[in-house]
Amino acid sequence: MTTRLLSSLLLILILAAPWVQASDVDLGLELRSASVIGDTDRIAELLDLGVAVDAGNRFGKTPLMFAVESGHLQAVAQLISAGANVNARTTASCTPLTFAAENGHIGITALLLERGANVHDRTRAGWDSLMIASRYGIADMVDQLLFSGADPRAADRRGRTALMQAVEKGHDEVMPLLIDAGADLEARDNDGSTALLIAAEEGHLRVVQSLLAKGARLDARDGLGATALHLAVGRGHSDVVRYLLDRGMDPNAQDDDGISVLMEAVNTAHNELIELLLEHGADISLTNAHGRTATELADQRGNLEAIELLARPR
């Protein structure tokens, strides 16, 4: 089936859709449709008819963005040559470059950058293209963007850097690229979390190991005073908990409310971790800011298994 036929069929389907009125369908929509499937002949015809090259939909998404997202390099080059704005923005402030980064289109990214795309542009959420590529774990794209001047220390509206985006999703193959380019291992997001704390909370053991090997601080605490061990215990990540304990983390660390790691296991009903913590020296006599011990918290929550585990002679 030819791209011309696909373009025509797509337009027919749009026209036939019950929620679309014929008066709403214009040549701008057809140009966007042709861009989605990379129909360069139809794109040329529509541009010759005088259709605006940046004719966007109601979200501001232009034909160039559709072509970029779909990975049609030839159509992208054609639209740019016709004057398409490589730094156009949607209502969410997405640009052609952010669409390229999200979808891993290396060749298109190179073309956009060559034609003046701004590597530092941000979406409404504060994400630049490097953060997006890092979050999706596209190592080649990360490498290309860093080479083109992307800032590995930039942070989004939550205070999260590209490194934190990669760490959150467990992309350990992306991390060395960012760290070697100058990413700050100890940068903190709006909650006071570092990359290591995020990795521990998400349960990404290999990422935790890699960050510590690169020099991340084992004793980091978030804005509430929680350690990596608190966060791993709270989410039940037994492999990360065991590794951190073996690395010497204090099983009796307490957060700003006096919650010990053992109390965290009780509070979140991760009873399988109680025995492990006790084996590593967790103190059942510690009290929180309200004067309650781990046993009292277990009783308060009706956690009979935890009460039994805590009552066993040591």
C-alpha positions as CSV (number, residue, x, y, z in Angstrom):
1,M,0.0,0.0,0.0
2,T,1.5,3.4,-1.0
3,T,2.0,6.2,1.5
4,R,-0.3,8.3,-0.7
5,L,-3.1,5.8,-0.3
6,L,-2.4,5.6,3.4
7,S,-2.7,9.3,3.7
8,S,-6.0,9.4,1.9
9,L,-7.4,6.6,4.0
10,L,-6.3,8.3,7.2
11,L,-8.1,11.5,6.0
12,I,-11.2,9.6,5.2
13,L,-11.2,8.0,8.6
14,I,-10.9,11.3,10.3
15,L,-13.7,12.8,8.2
16,A,-15.9,9.9,9.0
17,A,-15.3,10.0,12.7
18,P,-18.5,10.9,14.5
19,W,-16.8,13.5,16.8
20,V,-15.3,15.4,13.9
21,Q,-17.3,17.8,11.7
22,A,-16.2,18.2,8.0
23,S,-15.8,21.9,8.6
24,D,-13.2,21.2,11.3
25,V,-11.0,19.2,8.8
26,D,-8.7,21.6,6.9
27,L,-5.6,21.3,4.9
28,G,-3.6,21.8,8.0
29,L,-4.9,18.6,9.4
30,E,-4.1,16.8,6.2
31,L,-0.6,18.1,6.4
32,R,-0.2,16.7,9.9
33,S,-1.7,13.4,8.7
34,A,0.8,13.2,5.8
35,S,3.6,14.0,8.3
36,V,2.6,11.2,10.6
37,I,3.1,8.6,7.8
38,G,6.0,10.4,6.1
39,D,4.2,11.0,2.8
40,T,6.7,13.5,1.3
41,D,4.8,13.8,-2.0
42,R,1.6,14.8,-0.3
43,I,3.5,17.1,2.1
44,A,5.0,18.9,-1.0
45,E,1.6,19.2,-2.6
46,L,0.1,20.7,0.5
47,L,2.9,23.2,1.0
48,D,2.6,24.2,-2.7
49,L,-1.0,24.9,-2.0
50,G,0.1,27.4,0.7
51,V,-0.7,25.4,3.8
52,A,1.2,26.8,6.7
53,V,4.2,24.6,7.4
54,D,3.7,25.0,11.2
55,A,-0.1,24.4,11.1
56,G,-0.6,22.9,14.6
57,N,-3.5,21.1,16.1
58,R,-5.4,22.5,19.2
59,F,-2.5,21.4,21.4
60,G,0.0,23.3,19.2
61,K,1.5,20.1,17.8
62,T,3.0,20.9,14.4
63,P,3.5,18.7,11.3
64,L,7.2,18.7,12.1
65,M,6.5,17.3,15.6
66,F,4.4,14.5,14.1
67,A,7.1,13.6,11.6
68,V,9.7,13.7,14.3
69,E,7.7,11.5,16.7
70,S,7.0,9.0,13.9
71,G,10.7,8.8,12.9
72,H,10.4,10.0,9.3
73,L,13.8,11.6,8.7
74,Q,13.1,12.6,5.1
75,A,9.8,14.3,6.0
76,V,11.5,16.1,8.9
77,A,14.2,17.4,6.5
78,Q,11.5,18.4,4.0
79,L,9.5,20.4,6.6
80,I,12.6,22.1,8.0
81,S,13.7,23.1,4.5
82,A,10.2,24.6,4.0
83,G,10.7,26.8,7.1
84,A,9.3,24.7,9.9
85,N,10.2,26.1,13.4
86,V,12.6,23.6,15.0
87,N,11.8,25.2,18.4
88,A,8.0,25.4,18.2
89,R,6.2,24.5,21.4
90,T,3.0,22.6,22.2
91,T,0.7,23.8,24.9
92,A,2.7,21.6,27.2
93,S,5.9,23.2,25.9
94,C,7.1,20.1,24.2
95,T,9.4,20.7,21.2
96,P,10.4,18.7,18.2
97,L,13.6,17.9,20.1
98,T,11.8,16.5,23.1
99,F,9.7,14.3,20.8
100,A,12.9,13.0,19.2
101,A,14.6,12.4,22.6
102,E,11.6,10.5,23.9
103,N,11.5,8.2,20.9
104,G,15.2,7.6,20.4
105,H,15.5,9.1,16.9
106,I,19.2,9.7,16.8
107,G,19.5,10.9,13.2
108,I,16.5,13.2,13.5
109,T,18.0,14.6,16.7
110,A,21.3,15.4,14.9
111,L,19.4,17.1,12.2
112,L,17.3,19.2,14.6
113,L,20.4,20.3,16.5
114,E,22.2,21.1,13.3
115,R,19.3,23.3,12.3
116,G,19.2,25.2,15.6
117,A,17.1,23.3,18.0
118,N,17.7,24.4,21.6
119,V,19.1,21.6,23.6
120,H,18.2,23.5,26.8
121,D,14.4,24.0,26.1
122,R,12.1,22.7,28.8
123,T,8.6,21.2,28.8
124,R,6.0,22.6,31.2
125,A,7.1,20.0,33.7
126,G,10.6,21.4,33.5
127,W,12.1,18.4,31.6
128,D,14.7,19.0,29.0
129,S,15.6,16.5,26.3
130,L,18.4,15.0,28.3
131,M,16.1,14.3,31.2
132,I,13.6,12.7,28.9
133,A,16.2,10.5,27.2
134,S,17.7,9.5,30.6
135,R,14.2,8.6,32.0
136,Y,13.7,6.3,29.0
137,G,17.2,4.8,29.2
138,I,18.2,5.7,25.7
139,A,22.0,5.7,26.2
140,D,22.9,6.8,22.6
141,M,20.6,9.7,22.8
142,V,22.0,10.8,26.2
143,D,25.5,10.6,24.8
144,Q,24.5,12.7,21.8
145,L,22.7,15.4,23.8
146,L,25.6,15.6,26.3
147,F,28.0,16.1,23.3
148,S,25.7,18.9,22.1
149,G,25.9,20.8,25.3
150,A,23.0,19.5,27.4
151,D,23.5,20.3,31.1
152,P,23.6,17.2,33.3
153,R,23.1,19.3,36.4
154,A,19.8,20.9,35.3
155,A,16.8,20.0,37.4
156,D,13.0,19.8,36.6
157,R,10.3,21.4,38.7
158,R,10.5,18.6,41.3
159,G,14.2,19.3,41.6
160,R,15.1,16.1,39.8
161,T,18.1,15.9,37.5
162,A,18.7,13.7,34.5
163,L,20.7,11.3,36.8
164,M,17.7,11.1,39.1
165,Q,15.4,10.3,36.2
166,A,17.7,7.5,35.1
167,V,18.1,6.2,38.6
168,E,14.3,6.2,39.3
169,K,13.7,3.9,36.3
170,G,16.8,1.7,37.0
171,H,18.8,2.6,33.9
172,D,22.3,1.8,35.2
173,E,23.7,1.9,31.6
174,V,22.9,5.6,31.4
175,M,24.3,6.7,34.7
176,P,28.0,6.5,33.9
177,L,27.5,8.8,30.9
178,L,25.8,11.4,33.1
179,I,28.2,11.1,36.0
180,D,31.3,11.3,33.7
181,A,29.7,14.5,32.2
182,G,29.5,16.1,35.6
183,A,26.2,15.1,37.1
184,D,26.1,15.8,40.8
185,L,25.8,12.6,42.8
186,E,24.7,14.5,45.9
187,A,22.1,16.8,44.2
188,R,18.8,16.9,46.1
189,D,15.3,17.0,44.8
190,N,12.5,19.0,46.4
191,D,12.0,16.2,48.9
192,G,15.7,16.2,49.9
193,S,16.4,12.9,48.2
194,T,19.7,12.1,46.5
195,A,20.1,9.7,43.6
196,L,21.1,7.0,46.1
197,L,18.0,7.5,48.2
198,I,15.8,7.3,45.1
199,A,17.5,4.1,43.9
200,A,17.1,2.5,47.4
201,E,13.4,3.4,47.5
202,E,12.8,2.1,44.0
203,G,14.6,-1.1,44.8
204,H,17.2,-0.9,42.0
205,L,20.1,-2.9,43.6
206,R,22.5,-2.6,40.6
207,V,21.9,1.2,40.6
208,V,22.6,1.4,44.3
209,Q,25.8,-0.6,43.8
210,S,26.9,1.6,40.9
211,L,26.2,4.9,42.7
212,L,28.2,3.8,45.8
213,A,31.1,2.6,43.5
214,K,31.1,6.1,42.0
215,G,31.3,7.7,45.4
216,A,27.7,8.5,46.4
217,R,27.4,9.1,50.2
218,L,26.0,6.1,52.0
219,D,24.9,8.2,55.0
220,A,22.7,10.6,52.9
221,R,19.3,11.4,54.5
222,D,16.2,12.9,52.8
223,G,14.2,16.0,54.0
224,L,12.5,13.9,56.7
225,G,15.7,12.4,58.0
226,A,15.2,9.0,56.4
227,T,18.2,7.0,55.3
228,A,18.5,4.7,52.2
229,L,17.9,1.8,54.6
230,H,14.6,3.4,55.9
231,L,13.4,3.8,52.3
232,A,14.4,0.3,51.1
233,V,12.8,-1.3,54.2
234,G,9.6,0.8,53.7
235,R,9.2,-0.6,50.2
236,G,10.2,-4.1,51.1
237,H,13.2,-4.4,48.9
238,S,15.0,-7.2,50.8
239,D,18.0,-7.5,48.4
240,V,18.7,-3.8,48.8
241,V,18.2,-3.9,52.5
242,R,20.6,-6.8,52.9
243,Y,23.2,-5.1,50.7
244,L,23.1,-1.9,52.6
245,L,23.4,-3.7,55.9
246,D,26.4,-5.6,54.6
247,R,27.9,-2.3,53.6
248,G,27.7,-1.2,57.2
249,M,24.6,1.0,57.3
250,D,23.3,1.6,60.8
251,P,20.2,-0.6,61.5
252,N,19.4,1.8,64.4
253,A,19.3,5.0,62.5
254,Q,16.3,7.1,63.3
255,D,14.6,9.7,61.2
256,D,13.4,13.2,62.3
257,D,10.4,11.6,64.0
258,G,12.5,9.1,65.8
259,I,11.3,6.2,63.6
260,S,14.0,3.6,63.5
261,V,14.6,1.3,60.6
262,L,13.0,-1.6,62.6
263,M,10.0,0.6,63.3
264,E,9.7,1.3,59.6
265,A,9.5,-2.4,58.9
266,V,6.8,-2.8,61.6
267,N,4.9,0.3,60.3
268,T,4.8,-1.0,56.7
269,A,4.2,-4.6,57.7
270,H,7.3,-5.9,56.0
271,N,7.7,-8.6,58.7
272,E,10.1,-10.6,56.5
273,L,12.7,-7.9,57.2
274,I,12.3,-7.8,61.0
275,E,14.4,-10.9,61.5
276,L,17.1,-9.6,59.1
277,L,17.3,-6.3,61.0
278,L,17.5,-8.0,64.3
279,E,20.3,-10.2,63.1
280,H,22.2,-7.1,62.2
281,G,21.8,-5.5,65.6
282,A,18.5,-3.6,65.5
283,D,17.6,-2.3,68.9
284,I,14.0,-3.1,70.0
285,S,14.2,-0.7,72.9
286,L,14.5,2.5,70.8
287,T,11.6,4.9,71.1
288,N,10.2,7.3,68.5
289,A,9.2,10.9,69.1
290,H,6.0,9.8,70.8
291,G,7.9,7.4,73.2
292,R,6.7,4.2,71.5
293,T,8.9,1.2,70.8
294,A,8.7,-1.1,67.8
295,T,6.8,-3.6,69.8
296,E,4.3,-1.0,70.9
297,L,3.8,0.1,67.3
298,A,3.2,-3.5,66.2
299,D,0.6,-3.9,69.0
300,Q,-1.0,-0.6,68.0
301,R,-1.4,-1.9,64.4
302,G,-2.5,-5.4,65.4
303,N,0.6,-6.9,63.7
304,L,0.7,-10.2,65.7
305,E,3.5,-11.7,63.6
306,A,5.7,-8.7,64.2
307,I,5.0,-8.9,68.0
308,E,6.0,-12.5,68.0
309,L,9.2,-11.9,66.1
310,L,10.2,-9.0,68.3
311,A,9.5,-11.1,71.5
312,R,11.8,-14.0,70.5
313,P,14.9,-14.2,72.8
314,R,18.1,-13.1,71.3
